[in-house]
Amino acid sequence: MEPLTNTIAVAEKKAGRTRRLPTEFGILAVLIGIALLFEALGWGMRGQSFLGNQQRLLVMILQVSVVGLIAIGVTQVIITGGIDLSSGSVLAVSAMVAASLAQEPGYARAVFPSLSGLPFLVPILCGLVIGGIAGCINGSLIAITAIPPFIATLGMMVTARSVAQVYTRGQPISMLAENYTWIGSGAVPVAIFLISAVIFHIALRYTRYGKFTYAIGANPQAARVSGINVNRHIILVYTIAGVLSGMAGLVTAARAQSGQASMGLGYELDAIAAAVIGGVSLSGGAGRITGTVIGTLILGVMTSGFTFIGVDAYFQGIVKGIIIVAAVVADQYRQKRRRKA
């Protein structure tokens, strides 16, 4: 008979392998299941293939790329134990500023006639800077004044949206130059999203930045004791999230070939939903960019699939809310099992 100690060792080893199994496998299975469900519903209700329409899939991926950019930043914020409700509004103000500096030269109704026709890098950099400033303010309020992240980012959500409206008194900005709008054409938004995902996946998993982010989310006090400058790192994480929201604003304005204060409404909730569905724990300290990417695709497949089979948009919101709640409940269950283990 095999010694008891060996049996225990083998059992612990198997349990360790089970715990180390990435949650992304389960999330990917959900994505595949939802896609196959809509494929079956498509043939049954419409007599058409859902997955076989390349144009539909391209539109879906383009739509989720903007939310995905925001979700990458939101993921890092949530891992630290925070939340960001301002990303949709930051997107809007960044889009407005960038669009105002990217108008065609000689356009009579340009916001800044003397600045029209600038090199395309100028509006891009300005949009990113605006996003970074908004994120830095969020992080500073949270880190220095100890305001709860919910309140700090809620204030920024209202303020940034109002700034976007005041910037041109609610008027849209049109006639954007082609040397700027190319970043929203074709597959460029998807490429920006995927490159950003790869960069921050590597940063979170293989660099000190990632180790500090997870450590702060798991136990801020222990992180301080271990020598991590928690306040500075929180400011950095929120600033990065703001820059990514600014990038999403640049892409949105370029795709629409205009800047509008209403851009990005509700995007912050979709980004948070994508992160939570992707396995990011709202308690902090757990989550991966790969899971967030899959979660973003799940939202995209659901939206596209419901539209494909003719489900009312209001009903889509109900289903999306149910899925978010289910994802949070699943996260709480995982946390409870981890504490018991």
N, C-alpha and C positions, 0 to 999 in steps of 0.2 A: 504494500500500500504506500502511496506517495505521502511523504511527510506533510503534516498540517501546515508547517511554515511555507513549504513550497507551493502548496495550494493557495494559501493566502497571497503569496507573492504574485502568482499567475493571475489571480482574480484582480488584484490591485493594478497589475499591468494592463489587463483588458479594460478595466474601468477607466484607467488613464487614457487609453486609446479612444474610448468612447467619448470622454469629456473633451479630448482634443479634436474630435471631428468637427470641422468648421460648420457653423450654422448656415453658411452660404449654400451648402448642398441642399438643405431642406428648402431654402428660399428659392433656389433655382428650380427645384422640383415643382414648387407652387407656380412659378412663372410658366413652366412648360405645361402644367395642367390647365392653367387659365387659357393659354394660347390654344391648346387642343380643344378646350370646351367651346371657345368661340368659333373654331374651325368647324366643329360639329354643328353648332347652332347656325352657322352661315349656310351650310349645305341644307339643313333642315328647314330654315325659315326664308332664306333668300335664294337658295339654289346656286350659291357662289362660294368660292373659297376665300377665307379670311387671310390665311397665310400666303396664299398664292398670288396675291395682288401686290406687286413690288412697289407701285406708286403709293399705295396705302401705308405700307411699312415704312417707306422713306419719309412720308409726311409725319408719321407717328414718331419716328426717331428724331426728326428735326424739332418736333414740339417738345419732346422730353429733354432735349439737350440743354435748353435754357433752365428748366427746373432742376436738371441734374447738376448744372454748375453751382446753383445756389445750394443744393443738397450737399455737395462736397464740403462747402464751408460750414453749413449747419451741422453736419456730422461731427466735425472737429469741435464745434462749440458744445454739442451735447455730450461728447466724450468727456469734456472737462467738468460736466455736471451743470452746464448752463443751458440757455435756450436763446434763440434769436427770432423775434417776431417782426423785425424791421427790414428783412431782406427784400421783400417785394417793393417797399417804398424806396429803399436805397437803389434798387434797380431803376425805378421811375426817374428819380432825380439825376442819376448818372446818365440815363438815356437822354434826358432833356438837355443836360449840359453838353454832352458829346454831339448831339444832333445840332445844337445851336452853333457849334464850331466846325461843322462838317457840311455847311450849305454851299450850294453852287455859287461860284463867283459871279457877281453882277446881278444876283437875285434882288429885286427891288424891295421885297418884304423880308429880307434877312434879319435875324435878331441882332446880329452885329455885322452890318454891311462892310465895315472896314476889315473884318477878320474872316470874311468868306474866302474860300479857295486856299485854305491852309493845308499843309501836308497832312496826310491821313493819320500820321502818328500823333499829331497834336490833340485831336479830339479823343483818340483812344487813350492816351496818357492822362488827359484831364478827367475822363470818365472813371478810370481806375483810381485816380487820386481822390476823387469825390467819394467813391465807395470806401477807400481806405480810411479817409478822415471820419466818415460815419461809423465805421467799425471800430476805429481807435477811440472815438468818444464813448461808444457802448462799453468797450473793454475798460476804459478808464473809470467810468462811473461805477462799474461793477467791482473793479479791483480796489480802487482808492476809497470810494465812499461807502462801499459794502451794500449798495442798493441791490436788491434781488434782480437777477437777470431778466425776469419776466417784466418787471416795472421799467427797468432801464431801456430795454429794447422796445417795449410798448410805447414809451415816450418818443423814441427815435422813429418808430413807425408813423406816428401821427405827425411829427415835425417834418420828416423827410417828404412825406406825401404833400404836406402843405407847401413846402419849399418848391416842390415840382410844379405845383399849381400857380404859385406866386411868380415863378421865374418868367413865365410868359403870359401871366394873367389867364391861365387856363386854355390858351390858344395852342393848337398843335404846331409843330415845327416840321416843315416839308422841304422839298427840293434839296435832298442830300446828294452830295457828290458821289460819283461812281467809285472814286478811289477810296471811299469809306464803306459804301454799302456792300462791297465784295465780301466782307467778313460775315455777312449774313446770307450769302448766296450758296447754292449747291450744298455740298457736304461739309463746308467749312465749319459751321456751328458744331456738327457732330465731332469733327476732328479736334476742335478746341475743348469740347467736353471730355473726350477720351484722353487727350494729352494731360489735361488737368487732373483727371482721375488717376492716371498712372503716376504722375509726379507726387501727389499727396498720399497715394497708397505706399509708395516707397518711403516718403518722409515719415509717415506714421509708423511704419513697420521696422524701418532699418536705421533711423537716426535718433539723436538725442531729443530732437523736437517731439517725435512720437512718444518716446519713453516718458518725457515730462508731461505730455498731454494726458496719457493714460494714468500716470501716477497722481496727478492733480484730481482727476475724476474719481479715482478709487478712494483716495484719502488725502484731502488738502493739507491737513495738519501734519501727517506723516511726510508729505512731500516737502513741506517747509523745514521740518526737522532734518531731512536728508540733504538740505542745502539748495533746493530748487527755489528760484525767485518766482514764487507763485503769481504775484501781481503782474510782474513784467510779462510772464508767459501768457496769462489770461488776456492781457492787452494785445499781445501778438496774435493769438488765436482769433480774437474778434476782428482784428484788423484784416487778417487774411480772409475771413468770412466776408467782410465788407468789400474787399477787392474782387472776390469772386462774384458777389452780387453786382458790382460795377461792371464786370466783364459780361455778365448775363444781360445787363442793360444795354451795353454796346451792341451785342448780338441781336437783341430784340429790336432796337431802333434801326439797325442795318437791314434786318429782314423786312420790317414794315416800311422801310425807307421814309420814316418820319419819327418824331418824338412826341409822345403824348403823356400827360400827367397821370392818366388812368392805367398806364402800363404796369404789369406786375401785380395787379390786384389778386390777392389770395395765393400768390405764388409761395409765400412763406409757409403757409399751411401745407401745400403740396410737398414742399421740400422737407418739412418735418415728417410728414407722412412717409415719404420715400425712405428717409433715414430709419424711422421706427420699423417700418415693414422690412427693411433690410437688416434688422437685427441689432441696431444701435440701442443701447439701454438708456432710458431716460434717467436712470439713477446715476449715470456717468461711469467712466472707467471701462467700457466695453463697446465694441463696434468696429467695423471695417469699411473702408471705402468700397471694396468689391461688393459687399452686401448692399450698400446704398445704391450702387449702380444697378444692381438687380432689382431693388425696390423701386427705383425710378422707372425701369422698364415695365415692371408690373403695373404701375399707375398708367403708363402710356398704353399698354395693351388693353387694360380695362376701359379707358376712355375711348380708344379707337374701336374696340370691340362692341361696346354699348352703342356707339354711334352707327356702326355698321349694321347692327340688327334692329336699329330704330328705337332704342330705349330713350325715353325722355331725359333731358339733361338734369332735371330736378331729382329724378330717381337715381341717376348716377351719383349725385352728391350723397344721397342716403346710403347707398352701397359703400361708397368710399369712406364715409364716417364709420360704418359698421366694421370695415376692415381695419381702420386705424385703431378702434377700440379693441378689436380682437388681437391686434399685434401688441398693444400695450399689456393686455391681460397675459398673453403668452410670455412677454418679457418679465412680468412680475412673477409668473410661475417659475421661469428659469432662475430668477434671482433667489427665490425661496428654496429651490432645490440646491442651488450652489451654497447657500448658507447652511443648510442641513448637512451637506457633504463635508 
